[in-house]
Structures are given as C-alpha cells and as structure tokens.
C-alpha cells in the first residue's frame, strides 16, 4: 500500500500513492505470497480481522471486494433511495458490488451480464432487476428506471460495448465509473453523453476502505463465492483460472 509518507498515503489514499516504485510490480507487492509464512515489510500492511470473520472468507475481499467498494463508495452521494445503480458485469467483482450497493445505500440495483448464471447469482445476492447484455439492454434499463436512466453506472468489464452501454443509460449528472480493464475505448465529445455526466476510472481501494468492507462482511452483509485450494495445489488454481473453471475467486490456503 504505497510508500506511507506521501500526501496521498497520509490522507488514506494509498492506492494512488505518488511514489510509483512503492506501488508494486507485476505481482502488486512482495514476492513469495504462496508460502506458509510471509515477511510483511511494515505493520501498516496488516489489517485486523473483525471477530467471527474467517481469513479464508476475508482474503478475496481484499481485491475482489475492495475494488468495487471503492468505486461504489465514491458515488454514495448520488445513491439515494430514489436513485438507480446499474452494474455491468456481475461476475467475480460485480456480484460483490451488488451486495455493497444493497448494504450501504437505498438505491435500486440493476445487474447486467451476458451470462444467465451471472444474472441468477446477482438476483440471489440482492439485485432488484437483471438485464441480459444484448441489443435491448438500454431499453430494458430505461423501463426499469421509469425512463430516467441511471444515476450511477459501474462497468466491471471495460469493453467498448459495455462502455457505450454505460454512457447510453446514464442520466444527466450521473457517475459512470469504469472498473474493468477490457481494453475498450469510446469517443469523448460535448454531445457524446448527457450534461454533467462524470466518467472516471478507479483502481483498487484504500486501507481505511478495507476496514469498512471487512466490517460489512463480519455482519454478514457482504460475501463472495470462492474455490478453495490447499497450498500444494496452488499451481492447479492457476490452471483452473486459465480454463475458466473456478467458481468465484480462487483462494489458496497454507
């Protein structure tokens, strides 16, 4: 979590540390994580688990939960009880996003995905409406919002098609946040979106936000689907990830 001393780290925004070398390399941190023990370079990298929260349940929340939590939290002022929040891509991160919106706001949640099983998962964790990601998605979202469109759109895919959908269904003064790194691009111009629509990308989350998220998990308000592997099966976890056969997040337990 950054250098710990720059201006952004000092105010709890470690995910946007001003010292690039402190952010981490390809593995985003120290090497040797798949081991019985890991030397932690500083105590600020440690977060106490709330009573009753299993470390195996908490581990995937540090990424798959913290990333949507940060993206959603920044739009809390717009997620009022009469607001609509559209989540595009409700798989590994998105289904946690559904739970976060439900647990922390009163907004209506509309989940969008190409996979029927992902939409079913979104329904099971609290989405008010589910919409197949096809040529009719924008019309369906408008119908669910009484023609107004969405106050907040979180795109967990980041492909050109999903970014276009996000911008199409955003209403005036909406937040559109791109979380997924699907490599998509959309043109930006004066008339390419409604007035005062804010489009942003986000990265991960901060230590204080993780503390808040773990508290939600300890109260049973947020959880994740996981596939558990013992340490000696860590390589198999990577194989299964490549094959797309992992349910939820892969968790390697020493």
C-alpha angles and dihedrals in degrees: 000000000000129000096306095223109065121098095264095047089048091059095045099265096119092148088069097045114168093223107079095195090058095057094072139248131263091316092046095234145008120348121243101053094142096072140096090256134022127195107233110211096212138010091237087072089065122088120190114234116233115247112280098018113125113225089226090058092043098050099075091044090067088073113005090043102033094052095059091037091060092045093050097040093060088060098047093114089062096043096085123154091267094048130101123222119196118201114195114201111022101192126105097343100018098059088055088048090057090056093047093053091047093047098046106031142033095231126129111254121217115185122202127191142142093229120079090208091056091051090050090051090050090052091049092055096047114282110155093210135013125206128191111235099242139111090293096052097099092050091048092051092050089050092052091049097047091252094301100104128219127320091202130020122188115192111201092177107051097200121141092252094051093045089052090049091049092053093043095056097040114109126215112300093011127149117237112189122186111208102157121083098214092140096246126152133195128188117251122215142140093271099032093098138012119284117289095004107158115217117192144157123222135199126212115298145263134271094251089052091052090054089053092047094049089052089056090049092050088055090052095247097116130034141149140222110247141181111214124216128182115236094259088058095053093113090052089056089060091048091051091048090054091048092048094235099122116111108222113324127350112237120191112205120200 
